Amino acid sequence: MKKFLTGYLLLVVLNTFGQLKPDAGKPNNQHFLWAVNQLNNKQSKSVLVTAHRCDWRNAPENSIRALNNCVDMGVDMAEFDIAKTKDGQLVIMHDKTIDRTTTGTGKPGDYTFSEIAQFYLKNGTGHPTVHHIPTLDEMLNTAKGKILVDIDKGYEYYDDIVPLLVKKDMLNQAVLNIYGLPLDMVKAAHPQIPDNLILQLIIDPKNPDAQKIIDSYSSHQKTIIQIIFSNDADPIISKIPAIKNKYAVWFNSLWPEQNGGHDDDKAVEENKPDETWGWLVNHGANIIQSDRPKSLLAYLKMKKKHI
């Protein structure tokens, strides 16, 4: 009888692992499709979460490992930055130099890709890891069908990036950031802007032409406006309802100077999520970029603002 029970329990355990295994490590396609739909629905009551420089707290920033971590934790979008090597290869790098984040020194443009690939990425404490600088192609292949991406500091490489997105059929899951340029200037430089290319305008609200520049994007249906403000009295706050009528609204909860003090650290370290993330949600956020994506996701789920 004892032998029979032992065998029965072993079968139960094996069967349980057998049922769990197919889902282990696989992206939630239903979640991805939901995120794509939300990205195109500025009137949605849900809020998307963007991980700043991917999951940089647990892996080297802007690395393939950090991007996969974002997928695993259920983040909707991963943000990263672009640079170009001496031989024209687009790589993922935030700084103008590779000194801070890699074992190398100098600018990305000082090296061919084969040369820059010899360096290792550093973790958040500045120690070398086994990870290398990824290419944009590698990041897009990793993200395709799994997670939205926000390409920051990449507009100067528009003519390289957009054809690559078209080739990979990823226009529906990628956002391209533009800093302060009116749409007519963008169109003058790139006359054939795809209608389904998602553009994000990042503009200084202190710019006297800020509203005019924002209005210039009204003819491009897929536009996000990133709103930056240093205090709650900033005039841009009162304009958010009108902006939301035409565009999706993006807030950064990264640092207090970008959000009037409604920031990640205050939410987590001071345990004031309602005064920070909640404030941004109540003021019309469609998307919040965070350095605390896991905690923000948990908060939004609790508030029924995320699946």
SVG drawing of the C-alpha trace seen along z (x, -y; Angstrom):
<svg xmlns="http://www.w3.org/2000/svg" viewBox="-12 -82 50 84">
<polyline fill="none" stroke="black" stroke-width="0.4" points="0.0,0.0 2.9,-2.4 4.6,-1.6 1.3,-2.3 0.8,-5.7 4.4,-6.7 4.0,-5.9 0.6,-7.7 2.1,-10.9 5.0,-10.8 2.5,-10.7 0.6,-13.6 3.8,-15.7 5.0,-14.8 1.5,-15.6 1.5,-19.0 4.9,-20.0 3.7,-18.7 0.8,-21.1 2.9,-24.1 5.7,-23.6 4.1,-24.7 3.4,-28.2 6.8,-28.6 8.8,-31.4 6.4,-32.1 5.0,-35.6 1.4,-36.2 0.1,-36.9 -3.3,-38.0 -1.6,-40.6 0.5,-41.8 -2.6,-42.2 -4.3,-44.1 -1.4,-46.5 -1.4,-47.1 -5.1,-47.9 -4.6,-50.2 -1.8,-52.0 -4.2,-52.9 -7.1,-53.9 -6.5,-57.3 -9.9,-57.2 -9.1,-54.0 -9.4,-54.0 -6.5,-51.6 -2.9,-52.8 0.2,-51.2 3.5,-50.8 6.8,-51.6 10.0,-50.3 12.7,-53.0 15.9,-51.6 14.2,-48.2 14.7,-46.5 17.9,-48.2 17.6,-47.5 18.0,-43.7 20.1,-43.6 22.4,-45.9 20.3,-48.8 19.2,-48.5 20.3,-44.8 18.6,-41.8 18.4,-40.3 16.7,-43.5 14.2,-43.4 13.4,-39.8 12.9,-40.6 10.3,-43.2 8.4,-40.6 8.5,-38.1 7.2,-40.7 4.3,-41.7 5.5,-45.2 3.6,-46.7 6.5,-48.7 10.3,-48.9 12.1,-52.1 15.7,-52.2 18.0,-54.5 19.9,-54.3 23.5,-55.0 25.4,-54.2 28.8,-52.5 31.5,-53.6 30.3,-51.1 26.7,-52.1 25.3,-49.5 22.5,-50.7 23.2,-49.6 21.4,-50.2 23.1,-52.8 21.8,-55.8 24.9,-57.9 27.0,-59.7 29.9,-57.5 30.1,-53.9 32.2,-54.6 29.5,-54.4 27.7,-51.3 30.5,-49.1 34.0,-48.0 35.1,-50.2 35.7,-53.9 34.9,-56.5 31.9,-57.0 30.0,-54.3 31.0,-55.9 34.7,-55.3 34.2,-51.6 33.0,-49.2 30.4,-46.8 32.8,-43.9 35.0,-46.0 32.3,-47.4 30.9,-43.9 34.1,-42.9 33.1,-45.0 30.9,-43.9 27.9,-45.7 28.2,-46.8 25.4,-46.3 23.9,-49.0 26.9,-48.9 29.4,-49.4 30.6,-45.8 31.2,-43.9 28.6,-41.2 28.5,-38.6 26.2,-40.7 27.2,-42.6 25.8,-45.8 22.8,-44.6 21.9,-45.8 18.5,-47.4 17.8,-44.4 18.4,-42.0 16.2,-44.1 13.3,-44.2 13.6,-40.4 13.4,-39.8 10.4,-42.2 8.4,-41.2 4.9,-39.9 5.8,-40.1 6.2,-43.7 5.8,-47.3 9.0,-49.3 9.7,-53.0 12.7,-54.1 14.1,-57.2 17.0,-59.3 16.6,-57.6 14.9,-60.2 18.2,-61.2 18.4,-57.6 14.8,-57.7 15.8,-56.6 17.4,-53.5 14.8,-52.7 11.5,-53.1 12.3,-50.8 13.5,-48.2 10.2,-48.5 8.3,-48.1 10.4,-45.1 9.7,-43.4 6.0,-44.4 6.4,-46.1 5.0,-49.6 2.0,-48.6 4.2,-47.9 6.9,-50.6 6.9,-54.3 9.5,-56.7 10.3,-59.8 10.7,-63.3 12.1,-66.1 10.4,-69.5 10.0,-69.4 6.7,-70.5 5.2,-67.9 5.8,-70.0 9.6,-69.9 9.4,-66.2 7.5,-65.8 9.9,-68.0 12.8,-65.7 10.7,-62.5 7.9,-63.1 6.6,-59.5 5.8,-59.0 3.6,-55.9 0.2,-56.7 0.5,-53.8 3.9,-55.0 3.4,-55.9 5.1,-59.2 5.8,-60.6 6.3,-64.4 8.5,-65.4 8.3,-69.1 9.4,-71.6 6.2,-73.3 8.3,-76.4 8.7,-76.7 6.5,-79.7 5.5,-77.7 4.7,-74.5 0.9,-74.6 1.5,-75.4 3.9,-72.5 1.5,-70.1 -1.4,-71.2 0.8,-70.5 0.5,-66.8 -3.3,-66.8 -3.2,-65.4 -1.2,-62.3 -3.6,-60.0 -1.1,-57.9 0.6,-60.5 1.5,-60.5 2.3,-63.7 4.8,-63.4 4.0,-65.9 6.8,-67.2 6.1,-69.6 8.1,-70.7 5.2,-71.7 1.4,-71.3 0.9,-75.0 2.4,-74.6 -0.1,-75.9 0.4,-72.6 -1.7,-70.8 -4.9,-72.7 -4.4,-71.9 -4.3,-68.1 -8.0,-67.5 -7.9,-69.3 -4.7,-67.4 -6.4,-64.1 -9.2,-64.8 -6.6,-64.4 -3.7,-62.5 -2.6,-59.8 -0.9,-61.3 2.5,-60.0 3.9,-60.9 7.3,-60.1 7.3,-59.1 11.1,-58.8 12.4,-61.9 10.5,-64.7 11.5,-67.5 9.6,-65.7 6.3,-65.3 6.0,-68.0 7.1,-65.5 4.7,-62.7 7.7,-60.3 8.6,-56.6 10.7,-57.0 8.1,-58.9 5.6,-56.3 7.7,-53.4 10.1,-54.7 7.5,-57.0 4.6,-54.7 2.6,-57.4 1.4,-55.8 -1.9,-57.6 -0.2,-61.0 2.2,-60.1 1.1,-57.4 -2.5,-57.9 -2.2,-61.6 -0.8,-61.0 -3.6,-58.5 -6.3,-61.0 -4.8,-63.6 -5.2,-61.6 -2.2,-59.3 -2.5,-56.7 1.1,-55.7 3.5,-56.1 7.2,-55.5 8.7,-54.2 11.9,-53.1 9.8,-50.9 7.7,-49.1 6.9,-46.0 5.5,-48.1 3.6,-50.4 2.0,-47.4 0.9,-46.0 -0.6,-49.4 -2.5,-49.8 -3.8,-46.2 -5.1,-47.0 -6.8,-50.1 -8.3,-48.1 -6.4,-50.2 -4.5,-47.3 -5.4,-43.7"/>
</svg>
